[in-house]
Amino acid sequence: MNQHERLSGVLLHPTSLPSPYGIGDLGDEALAFVDFLREAGQSLWQILPLTHTGYGDSPYQSFSAFAGQPLLISPERLIRLGFLQEEELADCPETKPEYVDYGRIIPWKEKILFQAWRRFREKKEQDRELDNSFQAFCLEQRHWLFDYALFMACKKVHGGRGWLEWKEEYRRPSREFREELFRTLADDVEYYKFLQFIFFRQWRELKLYANANGIKIIGDIPIFVSMDSADVWANQHLFQLDEKGFPTNVAGVPPDYFSATGQLWGNPLYNWDAHREENFAWWVSRIRTQLTNLDILRIDHFRGFEAYWSIPYGEKTAVKGQWIKAPGYELFHAVKNNLGDDLPIIAEDLGIITPEVTALREHFGFPGMKVLQFAFESTGESSYLPHRYENPFCVCYTGTHDNDTSPGWFENLSEECRDKVIRYTNNYDKSRLNFDFIRLAMGSTAFCAVFPLQDALGLGSEGRMNVPGVPAGNWDWRYKKGSLSPSLSRELKNMAILYGRY
C-alpha cells in the first residue's frame, strides 16, 4: 500500500446488496454497486469475511477459513451458464427487501444450488473445456479444498452436527479411513467442490470488474477460526486440543470497562509450537489465498499476535484467563519471506492496546485503525479525534460493522457528548450528522477513509449490521434497490475531490 495516497470508500458486505432472491449476491447488483462507487468518486470497497458461515450466520464463525460463502452465488448467473432455468427460481420465499431471512432463504438456496450441480455434472460430461476448468480449479485449491469438501460431506452424514459430536472414526480419521470416505462420499465431496468452483468464478469476475473501474477491495479475516471448521478438524495438531479433539483453552478478551466478565468467544487457540515447526505454513497459505482474491486484507484482533487471552475450556466467563505471548514477529517474518515485503494488510488495533502491540504493528508497517465514534464517547481528549492523528498511515472509519450507525449512535449519546459532536463538527443540524462524520473521515490526515453505506444513507439503528454479544438477529441488513441516488453520488464525489481523495 502506498501511504502517500489518499483513498476513500464504503463498507458493505455483499449479503447487504439488493436481490430478488432474498439475499445479496455476486450478480448484477454487485456490478451496479461498483458503478455507484466509481460515480461517487470512491476507490475502496470494504467487505466482511467471504467465508461459508455456520451457526448464527456470522461471517466471523465459518466452516472454513478458505472456502467462499455459497449463499452469495448469483442464481441469475447460474441461469446464464445453463445450470438453472428461470422457472426453477419461481418458488423463492417472499421476504422483506431490507432484511435477509436466513431461516427461509438457506434451504431454498441449497435446493437450487443442488439442482445447478446436477445440471453442471451433466454438462461437463460433454463440455471438455468446462471439465478442464473445474479440474484445474480443484488442483489449484487442493491445499484446502479437499479437506473442506470432505468435512462438509461428513457433516451431512451426521445431520449437520459439529464434528465433536461425530462418530469416533470420523472425528480423528486414519489415512485409510479418509481415503475410504473420499470413495463412499464422492458425490457429496464433488458437490461441495462445485460450490466453491462457482463461487470463486463469480467472485473473480466481480473483482476484475471492480479493479477495471478503479476500485480496490478490502477483505477481512478473523484471527481465530471456528471450532466446528474444516481447519481444526483436518489440522488438529495445530490447535490446543486434547486427545479426543476437545479444546484445552479457548479465546476471548478479559474483563474491562465494557464487561465485568470479559468476552468468552470460545474459539480454539493455536498450538504455536506446532505452527513454528512447520514454518507457519498454514498461516502463509491462508494469507496467500486471501490476497489472491482481495487487494487489501484487514486482520481482526491483531493484538492476539502479540499476546492472546487464554481461558480454560469449560469456563462460563472470560474472567479466569491469562495473557500468553504469541510469536507475531516470527509469523509475519515467515509470511513476508514467502509473499514479499510489501504486504497490503490493515491491522485492527482497537480497544486496549499495549506499546508491545503497537511496536509489532509498526515493525511490519501495517496501518492501524481509527474509529470516529470512539472519539466522542467522553468529553475529554481522545487519540481517535482527527486532529490527534500522529501518523497519517492509518485508516479512519466513521464506524465499523460492530458499531451502531452514526445517527443511531448519536441518539444514544449523553447530552454532554452530543454537545461535543456538535461543537466539533460546527453543525447543529442533526439530519446532516451522517455527512458530518463522513466529512470528518475524508478530511482527516488518514491515508484511507472508510464509512459504512448505512452512514451514507443516513440510517438509524434499524440499519445496524451487528451487535456484539447478541447471538441472534445480526448480519441481516440490506439496502433497498433505488437507494443509491445520483444526488448521493454527487455529494460523496464532491467530498472526495475536496479532500484530495479522488
Buried (B, 14 or more C-beta within 10 A) or exposed (E): BEEEEBBBBBBBBBBBBBBEBBBBBBBBBBBBBBBBBBBBBBBBBBBBBBBBBBEBBBBBBBBBBBBBBBBBBBBBBBBEBBBBEEEBBEEBEEBEEBBBBBEBBBEBBEEBBEBBBEBBBEBBEEBEEBBEBBEEBBEEBEBBBBBBBBBBBBBEBBEEEBBBEBEEEBBBBEEEEBEEBBEEBEEBBBBBBBBBBBBBBBBEBBBEBBEEBEBBBBBBBBBBBBBBBBBBBBBBEBBBBEEEBEBBBBBBBBBEEEBEEBBBBBBBBBBBEBBEEBBBBBBBBBBEBBBEBBBBBBBBBBBBBBBBBBBEBEBEBBBEBEEBEBBBBBBBBBBBEBEEEEBBBBBBBBEEBEEEBBEBBBEBBBBBBBBBBBBBBEEEEBEBBBEEBEEBBBBBBBBBBBBBBBBBBBBEBEEEBBEBBBEBBEBEEBEBBBBBBBBBBBBBBBBBBBBBBBBBBBBBBEBBBBBEEEEEEBBBBBBEEEBBEEEBBEBBBEBBEEBEBB
